[in-house]
Amino acid sequence: MKVIPFEGNTPTCNFEYFRVREGPNYFVSYYKNSSRLHYDPKECWRVLGVAKFTDTGKALKEWAVEMYESNLPKPELDMAAIAAQGFGPEAHTDEEPNDNTRTII
């Protein structure tokens, strides 16, 4: 688990992003003597209430969205590019492998 703190943290307002190996990544917020767990970056930002329109609130929103988007799962393999390169088992098409074989007697 890796903890990434927000740069503008204070003792009474603290936000951290937790990257974990298994399960979804999450945010932990501590504000107004209340600690909460959030999976959505905007929910983390909404904890501030009307203070979300301050400079620190805007910086928190940018940081939270950046942390969330930078750790999204990688997209699936591009099968068209792999088939064009012709390398690896993924490059084979859906044809039956024994269709173009001959039996030697």
C-alpha positions in Angstrom: 0.0 0.0 0.0 1.3 3.4 -0.9 -0.1 6.6 0.7 0.1 9.8 -1.3 -0.7 12.9 0.8 -2.2 16.2 -0.5 0.3 19.0 -0.5 -2.0 21.5 1.3 -2.7 19.3 4.3 -3.0 20.9 7.7 -3.5 19.3 11.2 -7.3 20.0 10.9 -7.8 19.3 7.2 -6.0 16.2 5.8 -6.5 14.3 2.6 -4.6 11.2 1.5 -4.8 8.8 -1.5 -4.2 5.1 -0.9 -2.9 2.9 -3.8 -3.4 -0.7 -2.9 -2.4 -3.9 -4.6 -5.7 -5.7 -4.3 -9.1 -3.9 -4.4 -10.0 -0.4 -5.4 -7.8 2.6 -4.6 -9.4 5.1 -2.2 -9.2 8.5 -0.6 -9.3 9.2 3.2 -10.4 12.7 4.3 -10.2 14.2 7.7 -12.1 17.5 8.1 -14.0 19.0 11.0 -13.1 16.1 13.3 -14.6 13.5 11.0 -12.7 10.9 9.0 -14.3 9.4 5.8 -13.3 7.0 3.1 -14.1 7.9 -0.5 -13.7 6.0 -3.8 -14.8 8.9 -6.0 -12.5 12.0 -6.3 -15.4 14.4 -6.4 -16.9 12.9 -3.2 -13.6 13.6 -1.5 -13.8 17.3 -2.7 -17.4 17.7 -1.7 -16.5 17.1 2.0 -15.3 20.7 2.1 -18.8 22.1 1.7 -18.7 25.8 0.8 -14.9 25.9 1.3 -14.5 23.9 -1.9 -14.6 27.2 -3.8 -11.4 28.5 -2.2 -8.0 28.1 -3.8 -7.1 25.2 -1.6 -10.4 23.5 -2.5 -9.8 23.9 -6.2 -6.2 22.6 -5.8 -7.7 19.6 -3.8 -10.1 18.8 -6.7 -7.3 19.0 -9.3 -5.1 16.7 -7.1 -7.9 14.2 -6.5 -8.9 13.9 -10.1 -5.2 13.6 -11.1 -4.6 10.8 -8.6 -7.7 8.9 -9.7 -7.0 9.2 -13.5 -3.3 8.4 -13.2 -4.1 5.1 -11.5 -6.9 3.8 -13.7 -6.4 0.2 -15.0 -4.6 -0.2 -18.2 -6.7 -0.8 -21.3 -7.0 -4.3 -22.8 -4.6 -5.5 -25.6 -5.0 -3.9 -29.0 -5.8 -7.1 -30.9 -5.7 -5.5 -34.3 -2.2 -4.2 -33.8 -1.0 -7.6 -32.4 -2.6 -9.5 -35.4 -0.9 -7.0 -37.8 2.5 -7.7 -36.2 1.9 -11.4 -36.3 3.7 -12.1 -33.0 2.6 -14.1 -30.0 -0.3 -16.4 -29.4 -2.7 -13.5 -29.4 -1.9 -12.9 -33.1 -3.7 -16.1 -34.2 -7.1 -15.7 -35.6 -10.2 -17.7 -34.6 -9.6 -20.3 -37.3 -9.4 -23.9 -36.3 -5.7 -24.8 -36.1 -6.2 -28.2 -37.9 -8.0 -26.9 -41.0 -4.9 -26.4 -43.1 -3.1 -29.6 -42.2 -2.4 -32.8 -44.1 -2.3 -36.4 -42.9 0.8 -38.4 -44.0 0.2 -42.1 -44.3 
